[in-house]
Amino acid sequence: MLQQSEFGPRLRALREKRGLSQAALAKGGISTGYLSRLESGARRPTPRVVAYLAQRLGVPASVLEDPNADPVNVVQASPFTQILAAMISASGDDRVAEPLAEALRTDGQRDPAERWQALWLLAEIRGDAGERDEQRHLLEELVKLSTQLGVAPLLARAQTQLSRCLRTLGDTTGAREYAQQAHSIAGELSLTDRAATLQALVSALAEAGQLDEARTHADELCGLTKPAGGTLHVEALWSAATVRTRQGDHAGAIAYLEDALSGANSRNDLQLWIRLHLAAASLYLQITPAQPSQARTALDAVGPVLNLIGTERQHQELQSLQAHLAFAEGRLDDARVLCEAAATQRSLLSFRDRLKLAALHARLSILGGEADAGIRALQDLARQAEEAHNVELAAELWRNLAETLAKPYGDGPALAGRATTG
């Protein structure tokens, strides 16, 4: 620890090098008079005051305490830079999200490159927490900043992420527009960036019902990533399987899906392995005829892993798929319990998955004898999909209504009773 006589001059030298007045340095933490007495050597600093002054000056506390440290030539790190560094080293720990958000508002204008990185990380955390509207605002700012910077890879990545966010929110038109913009500038970028933009474009086009164009780009994506293999190619195969499922090409969908599953390795990319097994279960339930046994195998494999490391959103996806599986297997009481449990939670599901789960609940109401309420709910859900310009999803929901109404109402309760014994 510095002697009292040494602390004051060192503190004054740092303050003057930063171009700060005593009032500016003291603001919000200590009085100007107290700071003046510290610099003059009339007062001894407490550890709390040393920590406060070091934070305000953007230096480690050791610079104020170590007699061998150079107080003038020390590199200054702004509070914003310190928080950003903490965020990166914490690997997305959401406990530093709020300090970073506050730093962006108050001290994040100095370095555009640092601001870009902070916006990217914070948007990722907001998305993982299901705070999609906040994520959208951050990504919109990120796109503007990327345009100002004029760096093509950064702009393509920002537009790609914004497209994914908007698709999750149900803004099909916006998702398609940003994906197309990202794809238009990705030609000279890295393989990873080109694959990401194509992936977003395939998903956006599929949501908009432009399935032929989506299939063309999905095949392009598979060809692009095949030489590299690995995660990029597995995700491409997954996209191709999804598009073929929506087109009704179920044999093709299964072929692509099985290739993707065989290429996924939980030791190399556990999160991709989890996402792929959840997606596989969904696709097995969507194809005609549905394959509930394969869906159950996928969910049984991923369930124990999610119990150990799964996020809240992944648990909700699993619960939703278990409800759809129970319905496909005729276990209507089980499906109803799962739907009702999901209805009590703050949903972190995507727009598509939220509507599909709500549609399942409505179908169960119809089959359980509450026809009027179930019909109204399904009609409302189909109209929501139409308003979002999600043609393919709207068609699926209207088809759900027709198929459910084709079942005699009297069979509903009886079927539900039989389901609990299966």
C-alpha positions in Angstrom: 0.0 0.0 0.0 1.3 3.5 -0.8 2.2 5.8 1.9 -0.3 8.6 2.5 2.2 11.2 1.2 2.6 9.2 -2.1 -1.0 8.4 -2.7 -2.1 12.0 -3.3 0.4 13.0 -6.0 -0.2 9.7 -7.8 -4.0 10.2 -7.8 -3.6 13.8 -9.0 -1.3 12.7 -11.9 -3.8 10.1 -13.1 -6.7 12.6 -12.8 -4.9 15.2 -14.8 -3.8 12.7 -17.4 -7.4 11.8 -18.0 -8.4 15.5 -18.3 -10.8 15.3 -15.4 -11.6 18.0 -12.9 -11.8 17.1 -9.2 -15.6 17.6 -9.4 -15.9 15.3 -12.5 -13.8 12.5 -10.8 -15.6 12.8 -7.4 -19.1 13.0 -9.0 -21.6 10.5 -7.5 -19.2 8.8 -5.1 -17.3 11.2 -2.9 -17.3 14.9 -2.2 -15.0 17.3 -4.1 -13.6 18.5 -0.8 -12.7 15.0 0.3 -11.0 14.3 -3.0 -9.0 17.5 -2.6 -7.8 16.5 0.8 -6.8 13.0 -0.6 -4.7 14.6 -3.3 -3.1 17.0 -0.8 -2.2 14.1 1.6 -4.4 15.4 4.3 -6.7 12.3 4.3 -5.9 8.6 4.1 -8.1 6.7 1.6 -10.1 3.7 2.6 -10.1 0.5 0.4 -13.6 1.3 -0.8 -12.5 4.8 -2.0 -9.4 3.4 -3.7 -11.7 0.9 -5.6 -14.1 3.7 -6.5 -11.4 6.0 -7.8 -9.7 3.2 -9.8 -13.0 2.4 -11.5 -13.6 6.0 -12.3 -10.1 6.4 -13.7 -10.3 3.2 -15.7 -7.2 1.5 -14.1 -6.7 -1.4 -11.7 -6.6 -0.5 -8.1 -3.0 -1.7 -7.9 -2.0 1.3 -10.0 -3.0 3.5 -7.1 -1.5 1.2 -4.4 1.7 -0.1 -6.0 4.7 2.2 -5.6 6.3 0.5 -8.6 3.4 1.1 -11.0 3.7 3.9 -13.5 0.6 6.2 -12.8 1.1 8.3 -15.9 1.7 5.8 -18.7 -0.8 3.2 -17.6 -3.2 2.3 -20.4 -6.7 3.5 -19.6 -9.7 1.1 -20.0 -13.1 2.8 -19.9 -15.8 1.4 -17.7 -17.6 0.3 -20.9 -14.4 -1.6 -22.1 -14.1 -3.3 -18.7 -17.7 -4.4 -18.7 -17.4 -5.7 -22.3 -14.3 -7.7 -21.4 -16.1 -9.2 -18.4 -19.0 -10.1 -20.7 -16.8 -11.9 -23.2 -14.8 -13.7 -20.5 -18.1 -14.8 -18.8 -19.2 -16.6 -22.0 -22.6 -14.9 -22.1 -23.3 -15.0 -18.4 -26.6 -13.1 -18.2 -25.6 -11.5 -14.8 -23.5 -9.0 -16.7 -26.2 -8.3 -19.3 -27.7 -5.4 -17.3 -24.4 -3.6 -16.6 -23.6 -3.9 -20.2 -27.0 -2.6 -21.3 -26.5 0.4 -19.0 -22.9 1.0 -20.3 -24.2 1.0 -23.8 -26.7 3.7 -22.9 -24.2 5.9 -21.0 -20.6 5.1 -22.3 -20.9 3.0 -25.4 -20.3 5.6 -28.1 -16.5 5.8 -28.0 -15.4 2.9 -30.2 -17.9 1.7 -32.9 -16.2 -1.7 -33.1 -16.6 -2.2 -29.3 -20.2 -1.1 -29.5 -20.9 -3.6 -32.3 -19.5 -6.4 -30.2 -21.5 -5.4 -27.2 -24.7 -5.1 -29.2 -24.1 -8.6 -30.6 -23.5 -10.2 -27.3 -26.4 -8.5 -25.6 -28.8 -9.4 -28.4 -27.7 -13.0 -28.1 -28.4 -13.1 -24.3 -31.8 -11.4 -24.8 -32.7 -13.9 -27.4 -31.7 -16.9 -25.2 -33.9 -15.4 -22.4 -36.9 -15.1 -24.8 -36.9 -11.3 -24.7 -37.4 -11.2 -28.5 -38.7 -7.6 -28.8 -35.6 -6.3 -26.9 -33.4 -8.5 -29.1 -35.1 -7.1 -32.2 -34.3 -3.5 -31.2 -30.7 -4.4 -30.5 -30.3 -6.1 -33.8 -31.9 -3.3 -35.7 -29.3 -0.9 -34.1 -26.6 -3.5 -35.0 -27.7 -3.4 -38.7 -27.5 0.4 -38.7 -24.1 0.4 -37.1 -22.8 -2.2 -39.5 -24.0 -0.1 -42.4 -22.1 2.9 -41.0 -18.9 0.8 -40.5 -19.1 -0.4 -44.1 -17.8 -3.9 -43.2 -19.6 -6.5 -45.3 -19.2 -9.5 -43.0 -20.5 -7.6 -40.0 -23.5 -6.3 -42.0 -24.3 -9.8 -43.3 -24.1 -11.3 -39.8 -26.3 -8.6 -38.3 -28.9 -8.9 -41.1 -28.9 -12.7 -40.7 -29.5 -12.6 -37.0 -32.2 -10.0 -37.4 -33.9 -12.2 -40.0 -33.9 -15.1 -37.5 -35.3 -13.0 -34.7 -38.1 -11.6 -36.9 -39.0 -15.1 -38.1 -39.3 -16.2 -34.4 -41.5 -13.2 -33.7 -43.8 -14.1 -36.7 -42.7 -11.2 -39.0 -42.3 -13.3 -42.1 -42.0 -10.4 -44.5 -39.2 -8.7 -42.5 -37.4 -12.0 -42.0 -37.4 -12.6 -45.7 -36.3 -9.1 -46.6 -33.3 -9.1 -44.2 -32.3 -12.6 -45.3 -32.3 -11.6 -48.9 -30.2 -8.5 -48.2 -27.7 -10.6 -46.3 -27.5 -13.2 -49.0 -27.0 -10.4 -51.7 -23.7 -9.3 -50.1 -22.4 -12.7 -49.0 -20.9 -13.9 -52.2 -17.3 -12.9 -51.4 -17.5 -13.7 -47.7 -16.3 -16.8 -45.7 -18.0 -20.2 -46.1 -19.4 -19.8 -42.6 -21.0 -16.5 -43.4 -22.3 -17.6 -46.8 -23.9 -20.7 -45.2 -25.5 -18.7 -42.4 -27.1 -16.3 -44.9 -28.4 -19.1 -47.0 -29.7 -20.9 -43.9 -31.7 -17.8 -42.9 -33.0 -17.3 -46.4 -34.2 -20.9 -46.7 -36.0 -20.6 -43.3 -37.6 -17.3 -44.2 -38.8 -18.4 -47.6 -40.2 -21.6 -46.2 -42.2 -19.6 -43.6 -43.5 -17.4 -46.4 -44.8 -20.4 -48.3 -42.2 -20.0 -51.1 -41.3 -23.7 -50.9 -39.9 -24.2 -54.4 -37.5 -21.3 -54.0 -36.7 -22.5 -50.5 -35.9 -25.9 -51.8 -33.6 -24.5 -54.5 -31.6 -22.6 -51.9 -31.6 -25.6 -49.5 -30.0 -27.7 -52.2 -27.5 -24.9 -52.9 -26.7 -24.9 -49.2 -26.1 -28.6 -49.1 -23.8 -28.4 -52.1 -21.9 -25.5 -50.6 -21.2 -27.1 -47.3 -20.7 -30.8 -48.4 -16.9 -30.4 -49.1 -16.4 -29.0 -45.6 -18.7 -31.4 -43.8 -19.1 -31.0 -40.1 -21.7 -28.8 -38.4 -22.3 -26.6 -41.4 -23.3 -29.6 -43.6 -25.4 -31.1 -40.8 -27.4 -27.9 -40.5 -27.8 -27.7 -44.3 -29.2 -31.3 -44.4 -31.6 -30.4 -41.6 -32.8 -27.4 -43.6 -33.3 -29.5 -46.7 -35.3 -32.1 -44.7 -37.6 -29.3 -43.2 -38.4 -27.9 -46.6 -39.2 -31.3 -48.1 -41.5 -32.1 -45.1 -43.5 -28.9 -45.8 -43.6 -29.8 -49.5 -45.0 -33.2 -48.7 -41.9 -35.0 -50.0 -41.7 -37.2 -46.9 -39.4 -39.8 -48.3 -36.9 -37.1 -49.3 -37.3 -35.5 -45.9 -36.5 -38.7 -44.0 -33.4 -39.4 -46.2 -32.0 -35.9 -45.5 -32.9 -36.1 -41.8 -31.2 -39.5 -41.3 -28.1 -38.1 -43.0 -28.1 -35.2 -40.6 -28.6 -37.4 -37.6 -25.7 -39.7 -38.6 -23.5 -36.7 -39.1 -24.2 -35.0 -35.7 -21.8 -35.8 -32.9 -22.6 -34.9 -29.3 -19.0 -34.8 -28.4 -18.1 -32.2 -31.1 -21.2 -30.0 -30.8 -23.6 -30.9 -28.0 -26.0 -28.0 -28.7 -26.4 -28.9 -32.3 -27.0 -32.5 -31.3 -29.8 -31.4 -29.0 -31.4 -29.0 -31.5 -31.2 -31.7 -34.2 -32.9 -34.4 -32.1 -35.7 -32.0 -31.1 -36.1 -31.1 -34.8 -36.1 -34.7 -35.8 -38.9 -35.5 -33.4 -40.9 -32.7 -34.9 -40.3 -33.8 -38.4 -41.2 -37.4 -37.7 -44.6 -36.2 -36.3 -45.2 -34.0 -39.3 -44.7 -36.4 -42.1 -47.4 -38.6 -43.5 -47.9 -41.1 -42.1 -46.5 -39.8 -38.9 -43.8 -41.9 -37.3 -44.3 -41.5 -33.5 -42.0 -44.4 -32.6 -39.0 -42.6 -34.2 -40.1 -39.3 -32.6 -40.2 -41.0 -29.2 -36.7 -42.4 -29.8 -35.4 -38.9 -30.5 -37.1 -37.4 -27.5 -36.0 -40.3 -25.2 -32.4 -39.7 -26.3 -32.4 -35.9 -25.7 -34.5 -35.8 -22.6 -31.8 -36.9 -20.0 -29.3 -34.5 -21.6 -31.8 -31.6 -21.2 -32.4 -32.5 -17.6 -28.7 -31.8 -17.0 -27.8 -28.8 -19.2 -31.0 -27.8 -21.0 -32.1 -24.2 -21.2 -35.6 -23.1 -20.2 -36.5 -22.7 -23.9 -35.3 -26.2 -24.8 -37.3 -27.6 -21.9 -40.4 -25.9 -23.3 -39.6 -27.2 -26.8 -39.4 -30.7 -25.3 -42.7 -30.3 -23.4 -44.4 -29.1 -26.6 -43.1 -32.1 -28.6 -44.1 -34.5 -25.9 -47.7 -33.1 -26.1 -47.7 -33.6 -29.9 -46.3 -37.1 -29.5 -49.0 -38.0 -26.9 -51.7 -36.8 -29.4 -50.2 -38.8 -32.2 -50.1 -41.9 -30.0 -53.8 -41.4 -29.0 -52.9 -40.4 -25.4 -55.2 -37.4 -25.3 -55.4 -37.0 -21.6 -51.6 -36.9 -21.4 -51.5 -34.4 -24.3 -54.1 -32.2 -22.5 -52.1 -32.2 -19.2 -49.0 -31.1 -21.1 -50.8 -28.4 -23.0 -52.4 -27.0 -19.9 -49.0 -27.0 -18.1 -47.5 -25.1 -21.0 -50.3 -22.5 -20.9 -49.2 -21.5 -17.3 -45.7 -20.6 -18.4 -44.2 -17.5 -20.1 -43.7 -19.0 -23.5 -40.2 -18.9 -25.0 -41.3 -20.8 -28.1 -41.1 -19.4 -31.6 -44.2 -17.9 -33.3 -44.7 -21.1 -35.3 -44.3 -23.5 -32.3 -46.6 -21.3 -30.1 -49.4 -21.4 -32.6 -49.0 -25.1 -33.2 -49.1 -25.9 -29.5 -52.2 -23.7 -29.1 -53.8 -25.4 -32.0 -53.2 -28.8 -30.4 -54.9 -27.5 -27.3 -57.9 -26.3 -29.3 -58.2 -29.7 -31.1 -58.2 -31.4 -27.7 -61.0 -29.1 -26.7 -63.1 -30.1 -29.7 -62.4 -33.8 -29.2 -63.3 -33.4 -25.5 -66.7 -32.0 -26.3 -66.0 -28.3 -26.2 -66.5 -27.8 -29.9 -67.5 -24.2 -30.1 -64.6 -22.9 -28.0 -62.1 -25.1 -29.8 -63.3 -24.1 -33.3 -63.1 -20.4 -32.4 -59.6 -20.9 -31.1 -58.4 -22.7 -34.2 -60.0 -20.1 -36.5 -58.3 -17.3 -34.6 -54.9 -19.1 -34.7 -55.2 -19.6 -38.5 -56.0 -15.9 -39.0 -52.9 -14.9 -36.9 -50.8 -17.0 -39.2 -52.4 -15.3 -42.2 -51.8 -11.9 -40.8 -48.2 -12.8 -40.3 -48.1 -13.8 -44.0 -47.1 -17.3 -43.0 -49.1 -19.1 -45.7 -47.8 -22.6 -45.0 -48.6 -22.4 -41.3 -52.1 -20.9 -41.9 -52.9 -23.8 -44.3 -51.7 -26.3 -41.8 -54.0 -24.8 -39.1 -57.0 -24.7 -41.3 -56.3 -28.3 -42.2 -56.1 -29.2 -38.5 -59.6 -27.7 -38.1 -61.0 -29.7 -41.0 -59.4 -32.9 -39.8 -60.6 -32.5 -36.2 -64.2 -31.6 -37.3 -64.2 -34.8 -39.5 -64.0 -36.9 -36.3 -67.4 -37.6 -34.6 -67.6 -35.6 -31.4 -68.9 -38.6 -29.5 -65.6 -40.4 -30.1 -63.6 -37.7 -28.3 -64.1 -38.6 -24.7 -64.0 -42.3 -25.4 -60.7 -41.9 -27.3 -59.3 -39.9 -24.4 -60.3 -42.6 -22.0 -58.5 -45.3 -24.1 -55.4 -43.0 -24.3 -54.6 -43.3 -20.7 -54.1 -47.0 -20.9 -51.6 -46.9 -23.8 
